[in-house]
Amino acid sequence: MKEVKIPISCPSCNGKMYSVGYDAPWKVLKHRSWQVCYECGFERSSDDFKKTLFIE
């Protein structure tokens, strides 16, 4: 599992977020990643975050 600090604020508490991800061992499974807040533990999938960027 990989952990990467990202410059995004938590929508819940305005704390710092980090990204966590893992590479699937089999090609049948896809790569998964999600974002977690250091302060409050809020979590969201990276796919959900990408969807919020493109909402008009």
PDBQT receptor file of N, H, CA, C and O in Angstrom, charges set to zero:
ATOM      1  N   MET A   1       0.845  -1.174   0.000  1.00  0.00    +0.000 N 
ATOM      2  CA  MET A   1       0.000   0.000   0.000  1.00  0.00    +0.000 C 
ATOM      3  C   MET A   1       0.894   1.243   0.000  1.00  0.00    +0.000 C 
ATOM      4  O   MET A   1       1.930   1.272   0.665  1.00  0.00    +0.000 OA
ATOM      5  N   LYS A   2       0.492   2.244  -0.736  1.00  0.00    +0.000 N 
ATOM      6  H   LYS A   2      -0.349   2.220  -1.276  1.00  0.00    +0.000 HD
ATOM      7  CA  LYS A   2       1.246   3.494  -0.824  1.00  0.00    +0.000 C 
ATOM      8  C   LYS A   2       0.470   4.616  -0.160  1.00  0.00    +0.000 C 
ATOM      9  O   LYS A   2      -0.758   4.663  -0.238  1.00  0.00    +0.000 OA
ATOM     10  N   GLU A   3       1.189   5.522   0.494  1.00  0.00    +0.000 N 
ATOM     11  H   GLU A   3       2.186   5.485   0.557  1.00  0.00    +0.000 HD
ATOM     12  CA  GLU A   3       0.564   6.707   1.104  1.00  0.00    +0.000 C 
ATOM     13  C   GLU A   3       1.277   7.942   0.567  1.00  0.00    +0.000 C 
ATOM     14  O   GLU A   3       2.503   8.041   0.633  1.00  0.00    +0.000 OA
ATOM     15  N   VAL A   4       0.495   8.888   0.031  1.00  0.00    +0.000 N 
ATOM     16  H   VAL A   4      -0.500   8.808  -0.022  1.00  0.00    +0.000 HD
ATOM     17  CA  VAL A   4       1.044  10.099  -0.568  1.00  0.00    +0.000 C 
ATOM     18  C   VAL A   4       0.316  11.312   0.009  1.00  0.00    +0.000 C 
ATOM     19  O   VAL A   4      -0.914  11.351   0.010  1.00  0.00    +0.000 OA
ATOM     20  N   LYS A   5       1.062  12.296   0.497  1.00  0.00    +0.000 N 
ATOM     21  H   LYS A   5       2.062  12.264   0.496  1.00  0.00    +0.000 HD
ATOM     22  CA  LYS A   5       0.444  13.537   0.980  1.00  0.00    +0.000 C 
ATOM     23  C   LYS A   5      -0.036  14.328  -0.222  1.00  0.00    +0.000 C 
ATOM     24  O   LYS A   5       0.669  14.439  -1.225  1.00  0.00    +0.000 OA
ATOM     25  N   ILE A   6      -1.249  14.881  -0.117  1.00  0.00    +0.000 N 
ATOM     26  H   ILE A   6      -1.822  14.791   0.697  1.00  0.00    +0.000 HD
ATOM     27  CA  ILE A   6      -1.806  15.667  -1.217  1.00  0.00    +0.000 C 
ATOM     28  C   ILE A   6      -2.241  17.034  -0.699  1.00  0.00    +0.000 C 
ATOM     29  O   ILE A   6      -2.664  17.150   0.452  1.00  0.00    +0.000 OA
ATOM     30  N   PRO A   7      -2.144  18.062  -1.526  1.00  0.00    +0.000 N 
ATOM     31  CA  PRO A   7      -2.488  19.425  -1.082  1.00  0.00    +0.000 C 
ATOM     32  C   PRO A   7      -3.981  19.733  -1.195  1.00  0.00    +0.000 C 
ATOM     33  O   PRO A   7      -4.375  20.717  -1.822  1.00  0.00    +0.000 OA
ATOM     34  N   ILE A   8      -4.801  18.886  -0.584  1.00  0.00    +0.000 N 
ATOM     35  H   ILE A   8      -4.481  18.087  -0.075  1.00  0.00    +0.000 HD
ATOM     36  CA  ILE A   8      -6.248  19.077  -0.630  1.00  0.00    +0.000 C 
ATOM     37  C   ILE A   8      -6.763  19.145   0.800  1.00  0.00    +0.000 C 
ATOM     38  O   ILE A   8      -6.333  18.370   1.655  1.00  0.00    +0.000 OA
ATOM     39  N   SER A   9      -7.673  20.059   1.059  1.00  0.00    +0.000 N 
ATOM     40  H   SER A   9      -8.022  20.688   0.365  1.00  0.00    +0.000 HD
ATOM     41  CA  SER A   9      -8.268  20.179   2.392  1.00  0.00    +0.000 C 
ATOM     42  C   SER A   9      -9.445  19.232   2.535  1.00  0.00    +0.000 C 
ATOM     43  O   SER A   9     -10.149  18.946   1.566  1.00  0.00    +0.000 OA
ATOM     44  N   CYS A  10      -9.648  18.754   3.734  1.00  0.00    +0.000 N 
ATOM     45  H   CYS A  10      -9.076  18.986   4.521  1.00  0.00    +0.000 HD
ATOM     46  CA  CYS A  10     -10.773  17.871   4.047  1.00  0.00    +0.000 C 
ATOM     47  C   CYS A  10     -12.071  18.665   3.980  1.00  0.00    +0.000 C 
ATOM     48  O   CYS A  10     -12.151  19.754   4.548  1.00  0.00    +0.000 OA
ATOM     49  N   PRO A  11     -13.100  18.138   3.292  1.00  0.00    +0.000 N 
ATOM     50  CA  PRO A  11     -14.379  18.845   3.228  1.00  0.00    +0.000 C 
ATOM     51  C   PRO A  11     -15.131  18.821   4.565  1.00  0.00    +0.000 C 
ATOM     52  O   PRO A  11     -16.067  19.596   4.764  1.00  0.00    +0.000 OA
ATOM     53  N   SER A  12     -14.729  17.943   5.468  1.00  0.00    +0.000 N 
ATOM     54  H   SER A  12     -13.969  17.314   5.306  1.00  0.00    +0.000 HD
ATOM     55  CA  SER A  12     -15.404  17.804   6.747  1.00  0.00    +0.000 C 
ATOM     56  C   SER A  12     -14.852  18.751   7.814  1.00  0.00    +0.000 C 
ATOM     57  O   SER A  12     -15.608  19.444   8.496  1.00  0.00    +0.000 OA
ATOM     58  N   CYS A  13     -13.499  18.771   7.951  1.00  0.00    +0.000 N 
ATOM     59  H   CYS A  13     -12.885  18.208   7.397  1.00  0.00    +0.000 HD
ATOM     60  CA  CYS A  13     -12.903  19.558   9.028  1.00  0.00    +0.000 C 
ATOM     61  C   CYS A  13     -11.846  20.556   8.553  1.00  0.00    +0.000 C 
ATOM     62  O   CYS A  13     -11.265  21.275   9.365  1.00  0.00    +0.000 OA
ATOM     63  N   ASN A  14     -11.595  20.603   7.245  1.00  0.00    +0.000 N 
ATOM     64  H   ASN A  14     -12.067  20.018   6.585  1.00  0.00    +0.000 HD
ATOM     65  CA  ASN A  14     -10.594  21.490   6.646  1.00  0.00    +0.000 C 
ATOM     66  C   ASN A  14      -9.153  21.085   6.983  1.00  0.00    +0.000 C 
ATOM     67  O   ASN A  14      -8.230  21.888   6.846  1.00  0.00    +0.000 OA
ATOM     68  N   GLY A  15      -8.967  19.835   7.426  1.00  0.00    +0.000 N 
ATOM     69  H   GLY A  15      -9.717  19.182   7.538  1.00  0.00    +0.000 HD
ATOM     70  CA  GLY A  15      -7.624  19.324   7.734  1.00  0.00    +0.000 C 
ATOM     71  C   GLY A  15      -6.902  18.871   6.482  1.00  0.00    +0.000 C 
ATOM     72  O   GLY A  15      -7.434  18.995   5.379  1.00  0.00    +0.000 OA
ATOM     73  N   LYS A  16      -5.704  18.352   6.637  1.00  0.00    +0.000 N 
ATOM     74  H   LYS A  16      -5.272  18.251   7.533  1.00  0.00    +0.000 HD
ATOM     75  CA  LYS A  16      -4.893  17.878   5.510  1.00  0.00    +0.000 C 
ATOM     76  C   LYS A  16      -5.273  16.448   5.146  1.00  0.00    +0.000 C 
ATOM     77  O   LYS A  16      -5.549  15.625   6.019  1.00  0.00    +0.000 OA
ATOM     78  N   MET A  17      -5.284  16.165   3.859  1.00  0.00    +0.000 N 
ATOM     79  H   MET A  17      -5.060  16.832   3.150  1.00  0.00    +0.000 HD
ATOM     80  CA  MET A  17      -5.641  14.840   3.356  1.00  0.00    +0.000 C 
ATOM     81  C   MET A  17      -4.395  14.123   2.833  1.00  0.00    +0.000 C 
ATOM     82  O   MET A  17      -3.398  14.755   2.485  1.00  0.00    +0.000 OA
ATOM     83  N   TYR A  18      -4.473  12.807   2.785  1.00  0.00    +0.000 N 
ATOM     84  H   TYR A  18      -5.283  12.294   3.068  1.00  0.00    +0.000 HD
ATOM     85  CA  TYR A  18      -3.449  12.023   2.119  1.00  0.00    +0.000 C 
ATOM     86  C   TYR A  18      -4.135  10.962   1.275  1.00  0.00    +0.000 C 
ATOM     87  O   TYR A  18      -5.269  10.570   1.551  1.00  0.00    +0.000 OA
ATOM     88  N   SER A  19      -3.443  10.504   0.252  1.00  0.00    +0.000 N 
ATOM     89  H   SER A  19      -2.522  10.822   0.027  1.00  0.00    +0.000 HD
ATOM     90  CA  SER A  19      -3.988   9.522  -0.673  1.00  0.00    +0.000 C 
ATOM     91  C   SER A  19      -3.374   8.165  -0.369  1.00  0.00    +0.000 C 
ATOM     92  O   SER A  19      -2.170   8.057  -0.133  1.00  0.00    +0.000 OA
ATOM     93  N   VAL A  20      -4.198   7.142  -0.375  1.00  0.00    +0.000 N 
ATOM     94  H   VAL A  20      -5.176   7.230  -0.567  1.00  0.00    +0.000 HD
ATOM     95  CA  VAL A  20      -3.757   5.776  -0.125  1.00  0.00    +0.000 C 
ATOM     96  C   VAL A  20      -4.177   4.956  -1.329  1.00  0.00    +0.000 C 
ATOM     97  O   VAL A  20      -5.273   5.137  -1.858  1.00  0.00    +0.000 OA
ATOM     98  N   GLY A  21      -3.315   4.064  -1.758  1.00  0.00    +0.000 N 
ATOM     99  H   GLY A  21      -2.425   3.917  -1.328  1.00  0.00    +0.000 HD
ATOM    100  CA  GLY A  21      -3.669   3.232  -2.890  1.00  0.00    +0.000 C 
ATOM    101  C   GLY A  21      -2.917   1.930  -2.884  1.00  0.00    +0.000 C 
ATOM    102  O   GLY A  21      -1.908   1.779  -2.195  1.00  0.00    +0.000 OA
ATOM    103  N   TYR A  22      -3.413   0.993  -3.654  1.00  0.00    +0.000 N 
ATOM    104  H   TYR A  22      -4.233   1.116  -4.214  1.00  0.00    +0.000 HD
ATOM    105  CA  TYR A  22      -2.716  -0.265  -3.823  1.00  0.00    +0.000 C 
ATOM    106  C   TYR A  22      -2.892  -0.747  -5.250  1.00  0.00    +0.000 C 
ATOM    107  O   TYR A  22      -3.892  -0.451  -5.905  1.00  0.00    +0.000 OA
ATOM    108  N   ASP A  23      -1.913  -1.487  -5.716  1.00  0.00    +0.000 N 
ATOM    109  H   ASP A  23      -1.101  -1.728  -5.184  1.00  0.00    +0.000 HD
ATOM    110  CA  ASP A  23      -1.979  -2.089  -7.032  1.00  0.00    +0.000 C 
ATOM    111  C   ASP A  23      -2.539  -3.494  -6.876  1.00  0.00    +0.000 C 
ATOM    112  O   ASP A  23      -2.085  -4.261  -6.028  1.00  0.00    +0.000 OA
ATOM    113  N   ALA A  24      -3.511  -3.820  -7.684  1.00  0.00    +0.000 N 
ATOM    114  H   ALA A  24      -3.880  -3.196  -8.373  1.00  0.00    +0.000 HD
ATOM    115  CA  ALA A  24      -4.133  -5.140  -7.620  1.00  0.00    +0.000 C 
ATOM    116  C   ALA A  24      -3.152  -6.194  -8.134  1.00  0.00    +0.000 C 
ATOM    117  O   ALA A  24      -2.490  -5.974  -9.148  1.00  0.00    +0.000 OA
ATOM    118  N   PRO A  25      -3.051  -7.325  -7.455  1.00  0.00    +0.000 N 
ATOM    119  CA  PRO A  25      -2.117  -8.368  -7.880  1.00  0.00    +0.000 C 
ATOM    120  C   PRO A  25      -2.543  -9.086  -9.157  1.00  0.00    +0.000 C 
ATOM    121  O   PRO A  25      -1.712  -9.679  -9.843  1.00  0.00    +0.000 OA
ATOM    122  N   TRP A  26      -3.828  -9.034  -9.475  1.00  0.00    +0.000 N 
ATOM    123  H   TRP A  26      -4.503  -8.552  -8.918  1.00  0.00    +0.000 HD
ATOM    124  CA  TRP A  26      -4.316  -9.674 -10.693  1.00  0.00    +0.000 C 
ATOM    125  C   TRP A  26      -4.894  -8.632 -11.635  1.00  0.00    +0.000 C 
ATOM    126  O   TRP A  26      -5.432  -7.615 -11.196  1.00  0.00    +0.000 OA
ATOM    127  N   LYS A  27      -4.783  -8.884 -12.905  1.00  0.00    +0.000 N 
ATOM    128  H   LYS A  27      -4.345  -9.710 -13.262  1.00  0.00    +0.000 HD
ATOM    129  CA  LYS A  27      -5.285  -7.931 -13.894  1.00  0.00    +0.000 C 
ATOM    130  C   LYS A  27      -6.812  -7.817 -13.876  1.00  0.00    +0.000 C 
ATOM    131  O   LYS A  27      -7.367  -6.841 -14.380  1.00  0.00    +0.000 OA
ATOM    132  N   VAL A  28      -7.482  -8.802 -13.302  1.00  0.00    +0.000 N 
ATOM    133  H   VAL A  28      -7.030  -9.595 -12.893  1.00  0.00    +0.000 HD
ATOM    134  CA  VAL A  28      -8.940  -8.782 -13.230  1.00  0.00    +0.000 C 
ATOM    135  C   VAL A  28      -9.398  -7.651 -12.309  1.00  0.00    +0.000 C 
ATOM    136  O   VAL A  28     -10.436  -7.032 -12.547  1.00  0.00    +0.000 OA
ATOM    137  N   LEU A  29      -8.623  -7.384 -11.260  1.00  0.00    +0.000 N 
ATOM    138  H   LEU A  29      -7.780  -7.886 -11.067  1.00  0.00    +0.000 HD
ATOM    139  CA  LEU A  29      -8.948  -6.318 -10.315  1.00  0.00    +0.000 C 
ATOM    140  C   LEU A  29      -8.313  -5.018 -10.778  1.00  0.00    +0.000 C 
ATOM    141  O   LEU A  29      -7.242  -5.028 -11.384  1.00  0.00    +0.000 OA
ATOM    142  N   LYS A  30      -8.963  -3.907 -10.497  1.00  0.00    +0.000 N 
ATOM    143  H   LYS A  30      -9.833  -3.898 -10.004  1.00  0.00    +0.000 HD
ATOM    144  CA  LYS A  30      -8.386  -2.623 -10.893  1.00  0.00    +0.000 C 
ATOM    145  C   LYS A  30      -7.672  -1.952  -9.716  1.00  0.00    +0.000 C 
ATOM    146  O   LYS A  30      -7.939  -2.249  -8.551  1.00  0.00    +0.000 OA
ATOM    147  N   HIS A  31      -6.771  -1.055 -10.050  1.00  0.00    +0.000 N 
ATOM    148  H   HIS A  31      -6.553  -0.814 -10.996  1.00  0.00    +0.000 HD
ATOM    149  CA  HIS A  31      -6.048  -0.278  -9.046  1.00  0.00    +0.000 C 
ATOM    150  C   HIS A  31      -7.054   0.527  -8.230  1.00  0.00    +0.000 C 
ATOM    151  O   HIS A  31      -7.966   1.131  -8.795  1.00  0.00    +0.000 OA
ATOM    152  N   ARG A  32      -6.898   0.540  -6.927  1.00  0.00    +0.000 N 
ATOM    153  H   ARG A  32      -6.157   0.049  -6.469  1.00  0.00    +0.000 HD
ATOM    154  CA  ARG A  32      -7.812   1.283  -6.043  1.00  0.00    +0.000 C 
ATOM    155  C   ARG A  32      -7.046   2.364  -5.304  1.00  0.00    +0.000 C 
ATOM    156  O   ARG A  32      -5.901   2.163  -4.900  1.00  0.00    +0.000 OA
ATOM    157  N   SER A  33      -7.681   3.504  -5.133  1.00  0.00    +0.000 N 
ATOM    158  H   SER A  33      -8.611   3.667  -5.462  1.00  0.00    +0.000 HD
ATOM    159  CA  SER A  33      -7.080   4.558  -4.320  1.00  0.00    +0.000 C 
ATOM    160  C   SER A  33      -8.189   5.356  -3.645  1.00  0.00    +0.000 C 
ATOM    161  O   SER A  33      -9.303   5.455  -4.159  1.00  0.00    +0.000 OA
ATOM    162  N   TRP A  34      -7.870   5.917  -2.499  1.00  0.00    +0.000 N 
ATOM    163  H   TRP A  34      -6.965   5.837  -2.081  1.00  0.00    +0.000 HD
ATOM    164  CA  TRP A  34      -8.823   6.728  -1.765  1.00  0.00    +0.000 C 
ATOM    165  C   TRP A  34      -8.077   7.780  -0.976  1.00  0.00    +0.000 C 
ATOM    166  O   TRP A  34      -6.855   7.710  -0.844  1.00  0.00    +0.000 OA
ATOM    167  N   GLN A  35      -8.796   8.750  -0.453  1.00  0.00    +0.000 N 
ATOM    168  H   GLN A  35      -9.788   8.807  -0.561  1.00  0.00    +0.000 HD
ATOM    169  CA  GLN A  35      -8.205   9.862   0.284  1.00  0.00    +0.000 C 
ATOM    170  C   GLN A  35      -8.707   9.840   1.720  1.00  0.00    +0.000 C 
ATOM    171  O   GLN A  35      -9.882   9.576   1.974  1.00  0.00    +0.000 OA
ATOM    172  N   VAL A  36      -7.796  10.122   2.665  1.00  0.00    +0.000 N 
ATOM    173  H   VAL A  36      -6.841  10.337   2.459  1.00  0.00    +0.000 HD
ATOM    174  CA  VAL A  36      -8.112  10.078   4.093  1.00  0.00    +0.000 C 
ATOM    175  C   VAL A  36      -7.604  11.360   4.743  1.00  0.00    +0.000 C 
ATOM    176  O   VAL A  36      -6.535  11.859   4.390  1.00  0.00    +0.000 OA
ATOM    177  N   CYS A  37      -8.373  11.894   5.696  1.00  0.00    +0.000 N 
ATOM    178  H   CYS A  37      -9.241  11.488   5.983  1.00  0.00    +0.000 HD
ATOM    179  CA  CYS A  37      -7.968  13.085   6.436  1.00  0.00    +0.000 C 
ATOM    180  C   CYS A  37      -7.132  12.671   7.645  1.00  0.00    +0.000 C 
ATOM    181  O   CYS A  37      -7.488  11.735   8.360  1.00  0.00    +0.000 OA
ATOM    182  N   TYR A  38      -6.020  13.371   7.870  1.00  0.00    +0.000 N 
ATOM    183  H   TYR A  38      -5.731  14.132   7.289  1.00  0.00    +0.000 HD
ATOM    184  CA  TYR A  38      -5.172  13.106   9.040  1.00  0.00    +0.000 C 
ATOM    185  C   TYR A  38      -5.902  13.420  10.350  1.00  0.00    +0.000 C 
ATOM    186  O   TYR A  38      -5.751  12.694  11.332  1.00  0.00    +0.000 OA
ATOM    187  N   GLU A  39      -6.685  14.490  10.365  1.00  0.00    +0.000 N 
ATOM    188  H   GLU A  39      -6.807  15.079   9.566  1.00  0.00    +0.000 HD
ATOM    189  CA  GLU A  39      -7.309  14.952  11.605  1.00  0.00    +0.000 C 
ATOM    190  C   GLU A  39      -8.563  14.175  12.002  1.00  0.00    +0.000 C 
ATOM    191  O   GLU A  39      -8.633  13.656  13.116  1.00  0.00    +0.000 OA
ATOM    192  N   CYS A  40      -9.555  14.083  11.111  1.00  0.00    +0.000 N 
ATOM    193  H   CYS A  40      -9.498  14.505  10.206  1.00  0.00    +0.000 HD
ATOM    194  CA  CYS A  40     -10.840  13.494  11.496  1.00  0.00    +0.000 C 
ATOM    195  C   CYS A  40     -11.076  12.090  10.947  1.00  0.00    +0.000 C 
ATOM    196  O   CYS A  40     -12.025  11.424  11.361  1.00  0.00    +0.000 OA
ATOM    197  N   GLY A  41     -10.233  11.625  10.024  1.00  0.00    +0.000 N 
ATOM    198  H   GLY A  41      -9.462  12.166   9.687  1.00  0.00    +0.000 HD
ATOM    199  CA  GLY A  41     -10.397  10.284   9.478  1.00  0.00    +0.000 C 
ATOM    200  C   GLY A  41     -11.407  10.176   8.347  1.00  0.00    +0.000 C 
ATOM    201  O   GLY A  41     -11.718   9.071   7.904  1.00  0.00    +0.000 OA
ATOM    202  N   PHE A  42     -11.934  11.321   7.865  1.00  0.00    +0.000 N 
ATOM    203  H   PHE A  42     -11.682  12.219   8.225  1.00  0.00    +0.000 HD
ATOM    204  CA  PHE A  42     -12.872  11.320   6.740  1.00  0.00    +0.000 C 
ATOM    205  C   PHE A  42     -12.237  10.579   5.564  1.00  0.00    +0.000 C 
ATOM    206  O   PHE A  42     -11.055  10.774   5.283  1.00  0.00    +0.000 OA
ATOM    207  N   GLU A  43     -13.007   9.732   4.872  1.00  0.00    +0.000 N 
ATOM    208  H   GLU A  43     -13.968   9.575   5.100  1.00  0.00    +0.000 HD
ATOM    209  CA  GLU A  43     -12.514   8.985   3.716  1.00  0.00    +0.000 C 
ATOM    210  C   GLU A  43     -13.434   9.167   2.527  1.00  0.00    +0.000 C 
ATOM    211  O   GLU A  43     -14.648   9.301   2.680  1.00  0.00    +0.000 OA
ATOM    212  N   ARG A  44     -12.845   9.171   1.340  1.00  0.00    +0.000 N 
ATOM    213  H   ARG A  44     -11.859   9.063   1.216  1.00  0.00    +0.000 HD
ATOM    214  CA  ARG A  44     -13.619   9.159   0.099  1.00  0.00    +0.000 C 
ATOM    215  C   ARG A  44     -12.768   8.485  -0.966  1.00  0.00    +0.000 C 
ATOM    216  O   ARG A  44     -11.539   8.529  -0.912  1.00  0.00    +0.000 OA
ATOM    217  N   SER A  45     -13.423   7.868  -1.923  1.00  0.00    +0.000 N 
ATOM    218  H   SER A  45     -14.422   7.832  -1.967  1.00  0.00    +0.000 HD
ATOM    219  CA  SER A  45     -12.679   7.231  -3.004  1.00  0.00    +0.000 C 
ATOM    220  C   SER A  45     -12.181   8.315  -3.964  1.00  0.00    +0.000 C 
ATOM    221  O   SER A  45     -12.792   9.375  -4.096  1.00  0.00    +0.000 OA
ATOM    222  N   SER A  46     -11.086   8.033  -4.613  1.00  0.00    +0.000 N 
ATOM    223  H   SER A  46     -10.590   7.172  -4.506  1.00  0.00    +0.000 HD
ATOM    224  CA  SER A  46     -10.549   8.998  -5.580  1.00  0.00    +0.000 C 
ATOM    225  C   SER A  46     -11.521   9.187  -6.743  1.00  0.00    +0.000 C 
ATOM    226  O   SER A  46     -11.607  10.274  -7.314  1.00  0.00    +0.000 OA
ATOM    227  N   ASP A  47     -12.250   8.132  -7.093  1.00  0.00    +0.000 N 
ATOM    228  H   ASP A  47     -12.181   7.248  -6.629  1.00  0.00    +0.000 HD
ATOM    229  CA  ASP A  47     -13.242   8.246  -8.163  1.00  0.00    +0.000 C 
ATOM    230  C   ASP A  47     -14.351   9.225  -7.785  1.00  0.00    +0.000 C 
ATOM    231  O   ASP A  47     -14.780  10.025  -8.617  1.00  0.00    +0.000 OA
ATOM    232  N   ASP A  48     -14.818   9.168  -6.534  1.00  0.00    +0.000 N 
ATOM    233  H   ASP A  48     -14.469   8.518  -5.858  1.00  0.00    +0.000 HD
ATOM    234  CA  ASP A  48     -15.845  10.112  -6.073  1.00  0.00    +0.000 C 
ATOM    235  C   ASP A  48     -15.326  11.546  -6.112  1.00  0.00    +0.000 C 
ATOM    236  O   ASP A  48     -16.055  12.466  -6.482  1.00  0.00    +0.000 OA
ATOM    237  N   PHE A  49     -14.068  11.730  -5.729  1.00  0.00    +0.000 N 
ATOM    238  H   PHE A  49     -13.476  10.982  -5.428  1.00  0.00    +0.000 HD
ATOM    239  CA  PHE A  49     -13.478  13.076  -5.750  1.00  0.00    +0.000 C 
ATOM    240  C   PHE A  49     -13.398  13.606  -7.187  1.00  0.00    +0.000 C 
ATOM    241  O   PHE A  49     -13.702  14.772  -7.438  1.00  0.00    +0.000 OA
ATOM    242  N   LYS A  50     -12.994  12.758  -8.113  1.00  0.00    +0.000 N 
ATOM    243  H   LYS A  50     -12.747  11.811  -7.909  1.00  0.00    +0.000 HD
ATOM    244  CA  LYS A  50     -12.902  13.178  -9.521  1.00  0.00    +0.000 C 
ATOM    245  C   LYS A  50     -14.271  13.594 -10.052  1.00  0.00    +0.000 C 
ATOM    246  O   LYS A  50     -14.378  14.549 -10.821  1.00  0.00    +0.000 OA
ATOM    247  N   LYS A  51     -15.320  12.873  -9.640  1.00  0.00    +0.000 N 
ATOM    248  H   LYS A  51     -15.232  12.097  -9.015  1.00  0.00    +0.000 HD
ATOM    249  CA  LYS A  51     -16.678  13.204 -10.089  1.00  0.00    +0.000 C 
ATOM    250  C   LYS A  51     -17.079  14.584  -9.601  1.00  0.00    +0.000 C 
ATOM    251  O   LYS A  51     -17.739  15.319 -10.335  1.00  0.00    +0.000 OA
ATOM    252  N   THR A  52     -16.699  14.966  -8.374  1.00  0.00    +0.000 N 
ATOM    253  H   THR A  52     -16.163  14.369  -7.777  1.00  0.00    +0.000 HD
ATOM    254  CA  THR A  52     -17.077  16.274  -7.849  1.00  0.00    +0.000 C 
ATOM    255  C   THR A  52     -16.376  17.414  -8.595  1.00  0.00    +0.000 C 
ATOM    256  O   THR A  52     -16.884  18.535  -8.628  1.00  0.00    +0.000 OA
ATOM    257  N   LEU A  53     -15.225  17.136  -9.186  1.00  0.00    +0.000 N 
ATOM    258  H   LEU A  53     -14.812  16.226  -9.159  1.00  0.00    +0.000 HD
ATOM    259  CA  LEU A  53     -14.504  18.165  -9.936  1.00  0.00    +0.000 C 
ATOM    260  C   LEU A  53     -15.224  18.554 -11.225  1.00  0.00    +0.000 C 
ATOM    261  O   LEU A  53     -15.117  19.690 -11.686  1.00  0.00    +0.000 OA
ATOM    262  N   PHE A  54     -15.951  17.609 -11.797  1.00  0.00    +0.000 N 
ATOM    263  H   PHE A  54     -16.038  16.686 -11.422  1.00  0.00    +0.000 HD
ATOM    264  CA  PHE A  54     -16.574  17.844 -13.098  1.00  0.00    +0.000 C 
ATOM    265  C   PHE A  54     -18.059  18.165 -13.023  1.00  0.00    +0.000 C 
ATOM    266  O   PHE A  54     -18.723  18.254 -14.056  1.00  0.00    +0.000 OA
ATOM    267  N   ILE A  55     -18.589  18.338 -11.822  1.00  0.00    +0.000 N 
ATOM    268  H   ILE A  55     -18.050  18.266 -10.982  1.00  0.00    +0.000 HD
ATOM    269  CA  ILE A  55     -20.000  18.726 -11.676  1.00  0.00    +0.000 C 
ATOM    270  C   ILE A  55     -20.107  20.232 -11.933  1.00  0.00    +0.000 C 
ATOM    271  O   ILE A  55     -19.334  21.026 -11.396  1.00  0.00    +0.000 OA
ATOM    272  N   GLU A  56     -21.060  20.597 -12.746  1.00  0.00    +0.000 N 
ATOM    273  H   GLU A  56     -21.689  19.953 -13.181  1.00  0.00    +0.000 HD
ATOM    274  CA  GLU A  56     -21.231  22.019 -13.087  1.00  0.00    +0.000 C 
ATOM    275  C   GLU A  56     -22.006  22.747 -12.034  1.00  0.00    +0.000 C 
ATOM    276  O   GLU A  56     -22.241  23.948 -12.160  1.00  0.00    +0.000 OA
TER     277      GLU A  56
